[in-house]
């Protein structure tokens, strides 16, 4: 005999099942929206006569890439806005090739205008140093805002979640808007673009189910959501009046003999190119705001690693001089790895008080050699007396007493990453003694999310 609580649950489930059956038997379309015949229940949009309920629900904006309701705990992995500056700690900004390019930050517009010159071959790119970890089984949602130049022959523009080898993106090439998928699966980067007129859900030219007409020269919200696991669906969309409008979907499950792109752990990129100098006017791509979200939260389940001075202390001999104790950076080929530093532990063997600090990208004197850490995706370096430190961005720090130990943590939105030209970030644990001849040992513990 079911308990009273179980009886109530079973009764509720029965009503839900009957409601679903009622919806299936009373579906109609009104102005592109799928509603019940009473005109009240909005199920989705971008539908046509003859579509099945399953196919419609698979594309409704209320479901994520794995067809789960979007009420499920989205977790922001990254976000960036430019209300004060162009956020140089998060974004690399380079003239990748050619000449005549520039980036100018406008605080009143909260944007960076990326420019190429008329009749001058050149590429300007802004890209996050960090790449963002995709967790299998979670929908990955990337939202970008910006303004494309009107464009024309020879002008190429990109907004995407991408690097030189893999990614998804919107691109305007020779004045034509496209969605695209870049893949390095074959051993060389291959772009597959689909022009706006051929978008398979809504060309957003006023003729599609949404009735929306996209004006690329106005500020718009572009987005992608995707399931990876090596295969799965990628959906591309724009927002109209606060509602997501899916414009194209690429289905990769049961379609390919390999993954559809080599990695889902990618940076955000904005880029503009006067290709071959063929565009005869100056042009601007306006970079605004962006975010990366794991829909359904994240459960950091990466392997935990540890490195220490292993009993070999650093002779920190000079007062108020910074000494490198342990350094960490990504290995080549592991650019998509996310490293979360969990803790630092420092021991001063002598009766010398000290300051500890974690510096991003400092200059280390002497020979400070990085080597591969066993069974992981990083390289580590151990310091010596000659490895004094200057410069860098302080991420965290504190004070310690002589003849004692302490544990510290670093919680920061900035993690190890890679510049556009391949230069790797370094994070270096340093000690500044307050008296002479301090002997210091230390360790670092971190988690790797691949």
C-alpha positions in Angstrom: 0.0 0.0 0.0 1.6 3.3 -1.1 2.1 5.9 1.7 0.0 9.1 1.6 3.0 11.0 0.2 3.5 8.4 -2.6 -0.2 8.5 -3.5 0.0 12.3 -3.9 3.1 12.0 -6.1 1.5 9.3 -8.3 -1.6 11.4 -8.7 0.5 14.5 -9.7 2.4 12.4 -12.2 -0.8 11.0 -13.7 -2.1 14.6 -14.2 1.1 15.6 -15.9 0.9 12.7 -18.3 -2.7 13.5 -19.2 -1.7 17.2 -19.7 1.1 16.2 -22.1 -1.4 14.0 -24.1 -3.8 16.9 -24.2 -1.2 19.3 -25.5 -0.1 16.8 -28.2 -3.7 16.5 -29.4 -4.4 20.3 -29.4 -1.3 21.8 -31.0 -1.8 24.6 -33.4 0.5 27.3 -34.9 -0.2 31.0 -34.6 2.2 33.5 -36.1 5.1 31.0 -35.9 4.4 30.1 -32.3 3.4 26.7 -31.1 0.5 27.0 -28.6 -2.4 24.9 -27.3 -5.7 25.5 -28.9 -6.8 27.6 -26.0 -4.1 30.1 -27.0 -2.4 30.2 -23.7 0.4 27.7 -23.4 3.6 28.7 -25.3 5.6 25.7 -26.2 8.2 27.0 -28.6 8.6 28.8 -31.8 10.1 28.5 -35.3 7.7 25.7 -36.2 5.8 24.6 -39.3 2.9 22.4 -40.0 3.7 18.7 -39.9 6.6 18.9 -37.4 6.5 16.4 -34.6 6.4 17.4 -31.0 9.7 15.8 -30.4 11.4 17.7 -33.3 9.9 21.0 -32.1 10.9 20.5 -28.5 14.4 19.6 -29.6 14.9 23.2 -30.8 12.8 25.2 -28.4 14.9 27.9 -26.6 13.6 26.7 -23.2 15.8 23.6 -23.5 19.5 23.4 -23.5 21.7 21.5 -26.0 20.9 18.2 -24.2 17.1 18.9 -24.2 17.0 19.7 -20.5 15.0 22.5 -19.1 17.0 25.7 -18.8 15.9 26.2 -15.2 18.8 24.0 -14.2 21.5 25.9 -12.4 23.6 27.6 -15.1 27.1 28.3 -13.9 29.2 31.1 -15.3 32.7 30.0 -16.2 33.7 33.3 -17.7 32.3 36.8 -18.2 33.8 40.0 -19.4 32.5 43.6 -19.9 34.5 46.7 -20.8 33.1 49.5 -18.7 36.5 50.7 -17.3 39.1 49.5 -19.8 39.7 46.8 -22.4 40.4 44.2 -19.6 44.0 43.5 -20.6 44.4 40.8 -17.9 41.8 38.7 -19.6 42.2 39.6 -23.3 45.2 39.5 -25.6 45.1 42.1 -28.4 47.5 41.8 -31.3 48.1 42.7 -34.9 48.5 39.2 -36.0 49.8 40.0 -39.5 50.2 42.8 -42.0 49.9 46.4 -40.9 47.5 49.3 -40.4 45.4 47.7 -37.7 44.4 49.1 -34.3 42.3 48.6 -31.2 40.7 51.6 -29.4 38.8 51.3 -26.1 35.8 53.7 -25.7 34.7 53.6 -22.0 31.5 55.5 -22.7 30.5 52.8 -25.2 32.0 50.0 -23.1 33.6 48.6 -26.3 36.9 48.1 -28.1 36.8 49.1 -31.8 39.1 46.9 -33.8 40.1 48.5 -37.1 41.8 47.7 -40.4 43.0 50.3 -42.8 41.8 50.8 -46.4 43.7 48.8 -49.1 46.1 47.5 -46.5 46.5 43.8 -45.7 46.2 43.2 -42.0 44.7 41.1 -39.3 43.6 42.3 -35.8 42.6 39.8 -33.1 41.3 40.0 -29.6 41.3 36.6 -27.8 41.0 35.5 -24.2 44.2 34.2 -22.7 42.2 31.4 -21.0 40.3 28.6 -22.6 37.2 27.3 -21.0 36.6 23.8 -19.8 33.7 21.9 -21.2 32.4 19.2 -18.9 30.9 16.1 -20.8 27.2 15.8 -20.4 26.6 19.6 -19.8 25.4 22.0 -22.4 28.0 24.7 -23.1 26.5 28.1 -23.8 28.5 31.0 -25.3 27.0 34.5 -25.6 28.8 37.3 -27.5 27.8 40.9 -28.3 29.2 43.1 -30.9 28.7 45.0 -34.1 29.9 43.8 -37.5 31.0 46.4 -40.1 28.8 46.5 -43.2 31.7 44.9 -45.1 32.3 44.0 -48.7 34.8 42.3 -50.9 38.1 41.5 -49.1 36.8 42.2 -45.5 36.6 39.2 -43.2 35.2 39.5 -39.6 34.7 36.9 -36.9 33.0 36.6 -33.5 33.3 33.2 -32.1 34.4 30.5 -29.6 37.5 29.5 -31.5 41.2 29.5 -32.1 43.3 28.8 -35.2 42.3 25.1 -35.3 38.8 24.6 -33.9 35.7 26.4 -33.0 32.2 27.7 -33.7 31.6 31.3 -34.9 29.6 33.9 -36.8 31.6 35.4 -39.6 31.0 38.1 -42.2 33.1 37.4 -45.3 33.0 39.6 -48.4 29.8 41.2 -47.0 27.9 37.9 -46.5 27.0 36.7 -43.0 27.8 33.0 -42.3 27.7 30.6 -39.4 30.8 28.3 -39.3 32.4 25.3 -37.8 36.2 25.0 -37.7 37.8 21.6 -37.2 41.3 20.2 -37.0 40.2 16.6 -37.0 41.9 15.9 -40.3 45.2 17.3 -39.1 44.7 20.7 -40.6 42.1 23.4 -39.8 39.1 23.3 -42.1 36.3 25.8 -42.0 32.7 24.8 -43.1 30.6 28.0 -43.5 26.9 28.3 -44.2 25.7 31.6 -45.7 22.8 33.3 -44.1 20.4 32.5 -46.9 21.0 28.8 -46.3 20.5 28.8 -42.5 18.3 25.8 -41.8 16.2 27.1 -39.0 15.7 30.8 -39.6 17.6 33.1 -42.0 16.5 36.1 -39.9 15.8 38.1 -43.0 12.2 38.7 -42.3 11.0 35.5 -44.1 11.7 33.0 -41.3 9.4 31.7 -38.6 10.4 34.5 -36.1 9.8 37.3 -38.6 13.0 38.9 -37.3 15.4 40.7 -39.6 19.0 40.8 -38.5 20.9 44.0 -39.0 24.5 43.1 -38.6 25.6 46.8 -38.4 23.6 47.2 -35.1 24.6 45.8 -31.7 23.3 42.2 -31.5 23.5 39.3 -29.1 24.9 36.2 -30.8 25.1 32.8 -29.1 26.0 29.2 -29.5 25.1 26.2 -27.4 26.4 22.7 -28.0 26.9 19.2 -26.8 30.2 17.7 -27.4 31.3 14.3 -26.0 33.1 14.3 -29.4 29.8 14.3 -31.2 26.4 16.1 -30.9 24.5 19.1 -32.0 25.8 22.7 -32.4 23.1 25.4 -32.4 23.6 29.0 -33.5 21.3 31.9 -32.6 20.6 35.5 -32.0 18.3 37.3 -29.6 15.3 39.3 -30.7 13.2 41.3 -28.2 14.7 39.2 -25.3 13.9 35.9 -26.9 16.5 33.5 -28.4 16.0 32.7 -32.1 17.8 29.7 -33.3 19.1 30.3 -36.9 21.0 27.1 -37.7 21.7 23.7 -36.2 24.5 21.2 -37.2 23.8 17.6 -36.1 27.0 15.5 -35.8 25.8 12.4 -34.0 25.3 9.4 -36.3 26.8 11.5 -39.1 30.6 11.5 -38.8 33.3 8.9 -38.3 35.2 11.0 -35.8 34.7 14.0 -33.4 33.4 17.1 -35.1 36.2 19.3 -33.7 39.3 18.3 -31.8 38.5 20.1 -28.6 35.6 21.9 -26.9 38.0 23.8 -24.6 38.5 27.0 -26.5 38.9 30.8 -26.1 36.6 33.6 -27.2 37.9 35.5 -30.2 37.0 38.6 -32.1 39.0 39.2 -35.3 38.9 41.5 -38.4 41.0 41.1 -41.6 41.5 43.2 -44.7 42.3 40.2 -46.8 45.1 40.8 -49.2 44.5 44.5 -48.9 41.5 44.1 -51.2 39.0 46.1 -49.1 39.3 49.7 -50.2 37.7 51.3 -47.1 38.6 51.4 -43.4 36.5 49.1 -41.3 35.7 48.5 -37.6 34.5 45.4 -35.7 33.1 46.5 -32.3 33.8 44.1 -29.5 31.4 44.5 -26.6 30.6 41.8 -24.0 30.8 38.0 -23.6 30.2 35.1 -21.3 30.7 31.3 -21.2 28.2 29.3 -19.2 27.9 25.6 -18.2 24.2 24.8 -18.2 23.5 22.5 -15.3 26.4 23.6 -13.2 29.9 22.1 -13.1 31.4 19.4 -11.0 35.2 19.9 -10.9 36.4 16.3 -11.1 39.9 16.8 -12.4 43.1 15.0 -11.1 44.8 16.8 -8.2 48.6 17.3 -8.5 51.4 18.4 -6.1 54.8 19.9 -6.4 57.3 20.8 -3.7 60.9 21.9 -3.1 61.4 18.3 -1.7 63.6 19.2 1.2 65.9 21.6 -0.9 65.3 25.0 0.6 65.9 28.3 -1.3 68.4 30.6 0.4 66.5 33.9 0.4 69.5 36.0 1.5 68.6 39.6 0.9 66.0 41.7 2.8 63.0 42.8 0.8 64.0 41.0 -2.3 61.6 38.6 -4.0 62.8 35.1 -4.6 61.1 32.5 -6.9 60.3 29.3 -5.1 58.0 27.3 -7.5 56.7 28.3 -10.9 53.9 26.6 -12.9 52.9 27.0 -16.6 51.0 25.0 -19.2 52.8 22.4 -21.3 52.8 22.7 -25.1 49.8 20.9 -26.5 47.8 21.4 -23.3 46.6 25.0 -24.0 43.0 23.9 -23.4 43.7 22.7 -19.8 42.2 24.6 -16.9 44.4 24.7 -13.8 42.8 25.6 -10.5 45.3 26.3 -7.8 44.0 24.8 -4.5 46.6 25.7 -2.0 50.2 26.9 -1.3 52.2 25.8 1.7 55.3 27.6 2.9 57.9 26.7 5.5 60.6 29.0 6.8 63.3 26.9 8.5 65.0 29.9 10.0 63.8 32.6 12.4 63.0 35.1 9.6 59.5 36.6 9.0 58.5 36.8 5.4 55.9 37.9 2.9 54.7 35.5 0.3 53.1 36.4 -3.0 51.8 34.7 -6.1 52.8 36.6 -9.3 51.5 36.2 -12.8 54.1 36.5 -15.5 57.0 38.0 -13.5 60.5 38.4 -14.7 62.8 35.8 -13.0 66.5 36.4 -13.0 69.0 33.6 -13.5 68.2 30.1 -14.8 64.7 29.1 -13.9 64.0 26.0 -15.9 60.6 24.5 -16.5 60.2 20.8 -17.1 57.2 18.5 -17.5 55.4 17.5 -14.4 54.7 13.8 -14.2 51.3 12.6 -15.5 50.0 16.1 -15.9 49.5 19.0 -18.4 51.8 21.5 -16.7 55.5 22.3 -16.4 57.0 23.3 -13.1 60.3 25.1 -12.1 62.0 25.1 -8.7 63.8 28.3 -7.6 67.3 29.0 -6.3 69.1 32.0 -4.7 69.8 33.5 -8.1 66.2 33.5 -9.1 65.2 37.0 -7.9 61.9 38.3 -9.2 60.6 41.6 -10.5 57.4 42.7 -12.3 54.4 40.6 -12.7 50.8 40.9 -11.5 50.2 40.0 -7.9 47.2 37.5 -7.6 47.5 36.8 -3.8 49.8 37.1 -0.9 50.2 37.3 2.9 52.7 37.1 5.8 54.4 34.3 7.6 56.5 33.9 10.8 60.0 32.5 11.1 60.4 28.9 12.3 56.9 28.2 11.1 54.7 27.2 8.2 51.5 28.5 6.7 49.0 27.5 4.1 47.5 30.0 1.5 44.9 30.0 -1.2 44.5 31.8 -4.5 40.9 32.4 -5.8 41.0 34.4 -8.9 39.1 34.7 -12.2 42.4 34.7 -14.1 43.9 31.3 -14.6 46.8 30.1 -16.7 46.4 30.7 -20.4 48.2 31.3 -23.6 48.6 34.5 -25.7 47.7 34.6 -29.4 51.3 34.1 -30.4 51.6 31.0 -28.2 53.4 32.6 -25.2 52.4 30.7 -22.0 51.4 32.4 -18.8 53.5 31.6 -15.7 52.3 31.6 -12.0 55.2 31.9 -9.6 55.1 31.5 -5.8 57.6 34.0 -4.3 58.9 34.8 -0.9 60.3 38.2 0.3 62.3 37.8 3.6 62.2 40.6 6.2 65.7 39.7 7.4 68.8 38.1 6.0 69.6 34.5 5.2 66.1 33.0 5.3 65.8 29.3 4.3 62.4 28.7 2.6 60.6 25.6 1.3 57.2 25.4 -0.3 54.6 23.3 -2.1 51.7 23.9 -4.5 48.6 21.8 -4.9 46.4 22.2 -8.0 43.6 20.5 -9.9 43.7 19.9 -13.7 40.4 20.0 -15.7 41.0 18.6 -19.1 
